[in-house]
Amino acid sequence: YHASNVSKGGVSFTCDKKLSIGTKLVVQLLIPGETPLNLNSIVRRHEQIMGSKKKFTGVEFMPFGSRYGWNTQELLDVLRILDEEYVGN
């Protein structure tokens, strides 16, 4: 699915699947010219788009660190670099 908003904390997108709030999933970010990023995430928002079969979904990336189920610190470093490159300060 195409992302509508990406940050170091999560991503939002529209999809046609029902994802329950609290569902844990791996989100793969595909950025042209970059290595795909697989981020452990949890669904925080899921709403039907009025007049459409699509649903707006917002996921929060799991924390970054060394605990099981968390994302690695290296992934956060890559997100920071991408943020600088594509968004800037």
VOROKE-654525 format. One record per atom (N, C-alpha, C): residue number from 1; atom name; residue in three letters; x, y, z. Coordinates in pm, 1 decimal. Example, Ala and Ser with C-alpha at 12.3 -4.5 7.8 and 13.67 -1.06 7.14 Angstrom:
REM VOROKE-654525
PT  num  atomo  residuo        px        py        pz
PT    1      N      ALA    1319.0    -569.0     780.0
PT    1     CA      ALA    1230.0    -450.0     780.0
PT    1      C      ALA    1320.0    -330.0     780.0
PT    2      N      SER    1285.0    -225.0     708.0
PT    2     CA      SER    1367.0    -106.0     714.0
PT    2      C      SER    1290.0       3.0     787.0
END
This chain:
REM VOROKE-654525
PT  num  atomo  residuo        px        py        pz
PT    1      N      TYR      84.0    -117.9       0.0
PT    1     CA      TYR       0.0       0.0       0.0
PT    1      C      TYR      88.2     123.8       0.0
PT    2      N      HIS      37.7     229.3     -55.2
PT    2     CA      HIS     112.8     354.2     -59.8
PT    2      C      HIS      96.8     428.5      72.5
PT    3      N      ALA     209.5     472.5     127.0
PT    3     CA      ALA     208.1     548.6     252.2
PT    3      C      ALA     163.3     691.3     225.1
PT    4      N      SER      84.2     744.8     315.5
PT    4     CA      SER      42.8     884.2     303.0
PT    4      C      SER     121.2     973.1     399.1
PT    5      N      ASN     183.4     912.2     499.2
PT    5     CA      ASN     260.4     987.6     596.9
PT    5      C      ASN     359.0     892.0     662.9
PT    6      N      VAL     486.1     929.8     667.5
PT    6     CA      VAL     588.7     847.6     730.6
PT    6      C      VAL     670.0     934.5     824.1
PT    7      N      SER     697.8     882.4     942.3
PT    7     CA      SER     785.4     951.9    1036.3
PT    7      C      SER     872.2     847.0    1105.6
PT    8      N      LYS     957.3     892.0    1195.6
PT    8     CA      LYS    1039.7     796.5    1271.4
PT    8      C      LYS     954.5     716.8    1370.0
PT    9      N      GLY     832.2     761.5    1392.7
PT    9     CA      GLY     746.1     695.1    1488.9
PT    9      C      GLY     642.4     601.7    1429.9
PT   10      N      GLY     616.0     614.6    1298.2
PT   10     CA      GLY     514.4     528.6    1239.1
PT   10      C      GLY     482.3     569.1    1097.0
PT   11      N      VAL     376.5     509.1    1046.3
PT   11     CA      VAL     335.5     533.9     907.9
PT   11      C      VAL     183.9     521.0     898.8
PT   12      N      SER     124.5     597.2     806.9
PT   12     CA      SER     -18.4     582.2     779.8
PT   12      C      SER     -35.5     551.2     631.5
PT   13      N      PHE    -142.1     478.0     602.5
PT   13     CA      PHE    -168.9     435.3     465.5
PT   13      C      PHE    -314.9     397.7     452.8
PT   14      N      THR    -361.7     386.5     329.1
PT   14     CA      THR    -496.8     335.8     305.9
PT   14      C      THR    -485.1     193.4     254.9
PT   15      N      CYS    -580.2     110.8     295.3
PT   15     CA      CYS    -579.9     -28.3     250.6
PT   15      C      CYS    -723.3     -78.2     242.4
PT   16      N      ASP    -739.5    -198.3     189.3
PT   16     CA      ASP    -873.1    -255.0     178.1
PT   16      C      ASP    -895.6    -368.2     277.5
PT   17      N      LYS    -797.5    -393.3     363.1
PT   17     CA      LYS    -809.5    -499.4     463.1
PT   17      C      LYS    -849.8    -441.6     597.9
PT   18      N      LYS    -919.9    -522.9     675.5
PT   18     CA      LYS    -956.8    -482.3     810.8
PT   18      C      LYS    -844.4    -522.3     905.1
PT   19      N      LEU    -785.0    -423.8     968.7
PT   19     CA      LEU    -678.7    -447.2    1065.5
PT   19      C      LEU    -726.0    -395.1    1200.3
PT   20      N      SER    -734.1    -481.9    1296.6
PT   20     CA      SER    -782.8    -442.8    1428.5
PT   20      C      SER    -676.8    -362.7    1503.3
PT   21      N      ILE    -724.0    -264.5    1578.7
PT   21     CA      ILE    -633.2    -187.3    1662.7
PT   21      C      ILE    -565.4    -283.1    1760.0
PT   22      N      GLY    -434.8    -267.3    1774.6
PT   22     CA      GLY    -357.3    -354.5    1861.7
PT   22      C      GLY    -290.1    -469.4    1788.4
PT   23      N      THR    -324.8    -489.4    1660.1
PT   23     CA      THR    -262.1    -595.3    1581.8
PT   23      C      THR    -115.6    -561.5    1557.8
PT   24      N      LYS     -28.6    -657.1    1585.2
PT   24     CA      LYS     113.7    -638.4    1558.5
PT   24      C      LYS     143.7    -690.6    1419.3
PT   25      N      LEU     224.1    -616.0    1345.8
PT   25     CA      LEU     260.4    -656.7    1211.4
PT   25      C      LEU     397.0    -600.4    1174.7
PT   26      N      VAL     453.1    -652.6    1067.1
PT   26     CA      VAL     578.2    -600.0    1014.7
PT   26      C      VAL     543.2    -515.7     893.0
PT   27      N      VAL     583.9    -390.9     896.6
PT   27     CA      VAL     561.4    -299.1     785.7
PT   27      C      VAL     691.6    -289.8     707.6
PT   28      N      GLN     683.1    -309.0     576.4
PT   28     CA      GLN     801.6    -295.4     492.5
PT   28      C      GLN     791.6    -163.3     417.1
PT   29      N      LEU     890.0     -76.4     441.1
PT   29     CA      LEU     896.6      50.4     370.3
PT   29      C      LEU     984.1      32.2     247.1
PT   30      N      LEU     926.7      60.4     131.8
PT   30     CA      LEU     999.1      51.6       5.8
PT   30      C      LEU    1018.4     193.3     -47.1
PT   31      N      ILE    1139.8     240.6     -41.2
PT   31     CA      ILE    1173.3     374.7     -86.3
PT   31      C      ILE    1262.7     359.1    -208.7
PT   32      N      PRO    1223.0     416.4    -322.3
PT   32     CA      PRO    1302.7     399.3    -443.8
PT   32      C      PRO    1450.2     432.8    -420.1
PT   33      N      GLY    1536.6     341.5    -462.4
PT   33     CA      GLY    1680.1     362.4    -449.3
PT   33      C      GLY    1737.0     329.5    -312.2
PT   34      N      GLU    1652.1     284.9    -220.7
PT   34     CA      GLU    1695.1     252.4     -84.0
PT   34      C      GLU    1670.1     104.9     -55.7
PT   35      N      THR    1741.4      51.3      42.7
PT   35     CA      THR    1719.7     -85.3      87.0
PT   35      C      THR    1585.8     -92.1     160.5
PT   36      N      PRO    1501.3    -193.5     132.1
PT   36     CA      PRO    1373.5    -205.6     204.5
PT   36      C      PRO    1395.8    -213.4     356.1
PT   37      N      LEU    1308.0    -149.8     430.3
PT   37     CA      LEU    1314.1    -151.5     576.5
PT   37      C      LEU    1194.9    -228.4     630.2
PT   38      N      ASN    1219.6    -327.7     714.3
PT   38     CA      ASN    1113.4    -404.3     779.7
PT   38      C      ASN    1105.0    -360.3     924.5
PT   39      N      LEU     991.7    -302.5     961.6
PT   39     CA      LEU     975.1    -246.5    1095.0
PT   39      C      LEU     860.9    -314.7    1170.0
PT   40      N      ASN     891.8    -363.9    1290.4
PT   40     CA      ASN     788.5    -419.0    1377.3
PT   40      C      ASN     697.8    -303.9    1418.0
PT   41      N      SER     567.9    -325.0    1405.8
PT   41     CA      SER     470.7    -217.2    1425.3
PT   41      C      SER     345.9    -268.6    1494.1
PT   42      N      ILE     261.8    -173.9    1535.7
PT   42     CA      ILE     133.2    -207.0    1596.5
PT   42      C      ILE      28.4    -109.3    1542.9
PT   43      N      VAL     -88.1    -162.4    1507.3
PT   43     CA      VAL    -196.4     -78.7    1453.6
PT   43      C      VAL    -253.6       5.7    1567.2
PT   44      N      ARG    -255.2     136.8    1546.2
PT   44     CA      ARG    -307.4     230.1    1646.8
PT   44      C      ARG    -436.2     297.9    1601.7
PT   45      N      ARG    -459.7     300.3    1468.3
PT   45     CA      ARG    -578.2     369.3    1416.5
PT   45      C      ARG    -624.6     296.0    1290.7
PT   46      N      HIS    -754.4     279.1    1279.3
PT   46     CA      HIS    -810.0     212.4    1162.0
PT   46      C      HIS    -953.2     260.9    1144.3
PT   47      N      GLU    -977.1     333.4    1036.5
PT   47     CA      GLU   -1109.0     393.0    1013.4
PT   47      C      GLU   -1153.0     374.1     869.0
PT   48      N      GLN   -1280.2     348.9     850.8
PT   48     CA      GLN   -1339.1     341.5     717.1
PT   48      C      GLN   -1338.4     481.2     655.8
PT   49      N      ILE   -1298.6     492.6     530.4
PT   49     CA      ILE   -1303.3     620.5     460.4
PT   49      C      ILE   -1443.5     636.4     404.1
PT   50      N      MET   -1509.6     742.3     443.2
PT   50     CA      MET   -1648.4     763.6     404.1
PT   50      C      MET   -1663.3     762.1     252.2
PT   51      N      GLY   -1759.2     685.2     203.1
PT   51     CA      GLY   -1785.8     675.8      61.6
PT   51      C      GLY   -1688.4     589.0     -15.5
PT   52      N      SER   -1611.1     508.4      56.2
PT   52     CA      SER   -1510.2     424.2      -7.9
PT   52      C      SER   -1501.8     290.0      62.7
PT   53      N      LYS   -1448.3     191.0      -5.3
PT   53     CA      LYS   -1424.0      61.4      58.5
PT   53      C      LYS   -1287.6      59.4     126.5
PT   54      N      LYS   -1210.0     164.9     107.0
PT   54     CA      LYS   -1076.2     173.6     165.1
PT   54      C      LYS   -1083.5     213.8     311.8
PT   55      N      LYS    -979.4     178.3     382.9
PT   55     CA      LYS    -968.0     210.9     523.8
PT   55      C      LYS    -838.3     286.6     548.2
PT   56      N      PHE    -844.0     389.2     631.6
PT   56     CA      PHE    -725.4     463.8     671.8
PT   56      C      PHE    -664.8     390.7     790.7
PT   57      N      THR    -536.9     359.7     782.4
PT   57     CA      THR    -470.5     284.8     887.8
PT   57      C      THR    -345.9     359.1     932.7
PT   58      N      GLY    -328.3     369.8    1062.1
PT   58     CA      GLY    -208.5     429.6    1119.7
PT   58      C      GLY    -139.7     328.6    1209.0
PT   59      N      VAL     -11.5     307.5    1186.5
PT   59     CA      VAL      63.2     215.1    1270.7
PT   59      C      VAL     178.2     288.9    1338.6
PT   60      N      GLU     205.7     245.5    1459.0
PT   60     CA      GLU     317.9     297.6    1536.2
PT   60      C      GLU     429.5     194.7    1530.4
PT   61      N      PHE     551.9     240.2    1502.8
PT   61     CA      PHE     664.5     149.1    1506.6
PT   61      C      PHE     689.7     109.7    1651.5
PT   62      N      MET     722.6     -16.7    1672.8
PT   62     CA      MET     759.2     -61.6    1807.0
PT   62      C      MET     884.8      14.7    1848.0
PT   63      N      PRO     913.3      20.9    1977.7
PT   63     CA      PRO    1032.7      93.8    2021.9
PT   63      C      PRO    1159.8      39.6    1955.9
PT   64      N      PHE    1263.1     119.5    1963.6
PT   64     CA      PHE    1392.9      81.6    1908.7
PT   64      C      PHE    1485.6      45.1    2023.8
PT   65      N      GLY    1549.5     -68.3    2012.1
PT   65     CA      GLY    1639.6    -115.4    2116.7
PT   65      C      GLY    1666.9    -262.9    2096.9
PT   66      N      SER    1709.2    -328.3    2204.8
PT   66     CA      SER    1753.1    -467.2    2192.1
PT   66      C      SER    1653.0    -569.6    2246.3
PT   67      N      ARG    1536.2    -526.4    2289.3
PT   67     CA      ARG    1438.0    -621.5    2341.2
PT   67      C      ARG    1369.8    -698.8    2228.7
PT   68      N      TYR    1321.9    -817.3    2262.1
PT   68     CA      TYR    1251.0    -901.2    2165.0
PT   68      C      TYR    1126.9    -827.1    2114.3
PT   69      N      GLY    1106.6    -827.5    1982.8
PT   69     CA      GLY     990.2    -763.2    1923.2
PT   69      C      GLY    1009.0    -616.2    1894.0
PT   70      N      TRP    1118.2    -559.2    1942.3
PT   70     CA      TRP    1147.2    -419.4    1915.3
PT   70      C      TRP    1224.6    -409.5    1784.8
PT   71      N      ASN    1237.4    -290.9    1734.2
PT   71     CA      ASN    1318.3    -264.6    1615.6
PT   71      C      ASN    1461.2    -234.9    1659.2
PT   72      N      THR    1554.1    -266.2    1572.0
PT   72     CA      THR    1694.3    -243.1    1607.7
PT   72      C      THR    1727.0     -93.3    1606.2
PT   73      N      GLN    1828.0     -58.8    1680.4
PT   73     CA      GLN    1875.2      79.9    1683.0
PT   73      C      GLN    1922.8     121.3    1543.4
PT   74      N      GLU    1976.7      26.4    1468.6
PT   74     CA      GLU    2023.4      55.0    1332.6
PT   74      C      GLU    1908.6     102.6    1243.0
PT   75      N      LEU    1790.0      45.1    1261.5
PT   75     CA      LEU    1673.9      90.2    1183.0
PT   75      C      LEU    1639.0     235.1    1214.7
PT   76      N      LEU    1647.6     271.9    1341.9
PT   76     CA      LEU    1620.9     410.7    1379.5
PT   76      C      LEU    1724.3     502.6    1315.8
PT   77      N      ASP    1849.5     459.9    1314.7
PT   77     CA      ASP    1954.9     540.5    1252.2
PT   77      C      ASP    1925.7     561.6    1103.4
PT   78      N      VAL    1880.0     456.0    1034.9
PT   78     CA      VAL    1846.0     467.4     892.3
PT   78      C      VAL    1727.9     563.2     874.2
PT   79      N      LEU    1626.5     553.2     959.4
PT   79     CA      LEU    1511.6     643.8     950.3
PT   79      C      LEU    1554.7     788.7     970.4
PT   80      N      ARG    1647.4     811.2    1060.9
PT   80     CA      ARG    1697.8     947.2    1084.0
PT   80      C      ARG    1769.6    1000.1     959.7
PT   81      N      ILE    1851.0     915.6     897.7
PT   81     CA      ILE    1921.9     955.2     776.2
PT   81      C      ILE    1823.2     987.1     664.5
PT   82      N      LEU    1723.0     900.8     647.4
PT   82     CA      LEU    1621.8     923.6     543.5
PT   82      C      LEU    1542.1    1052.4     571.5
PT   83      N      ASP    1514.2    1077.0     697.7
PT   83     CA      ASP    1442.6    1199.2     735.6
PT   83      C      ASP    1525.0    1321.7     695.5
PT   84      N      GLU    1653.6    1318.1     723.4
PT   84     CA      GLU    1741.7    1429.3     685.3
PT   84      C      GLU    1745.6    1446.2     533.7
PT   85      N      GLU    1755.1    1332.9     463.1
PT   85     CA      GLU    1769.7    1334.8     318.1
PT   85      C      GLU    1643.2    1383.6     246.8
PT   86      N      TYR    1527.3    1335.4     291.1
PT   86     CA      TYR    1403.4    1364.9     220.2
PT   86      C      TYR    1324.5    1481.2     277.1
PT   87      N      VAL    1341.4    1508.2     406.2
PT   87     CA      VAL    1262.7    1614.4     467.7
PT   87      C      VAL    1351.3    1733.3     502.6
PT   88      N      GLY    1467.0    1707.9     560.0
PT   88     CA      GLY    1555.8    1814.2     603.0
PT   88      C      GLY    1510.1    1875.6     732.2
PT   89      N      ASN    1581.5    1975.0     775.8
PT   89     CA      ASN    1547.4    2040.6     903.5
PT   89      C      ASN    1469.7    2164.2     879.8
END
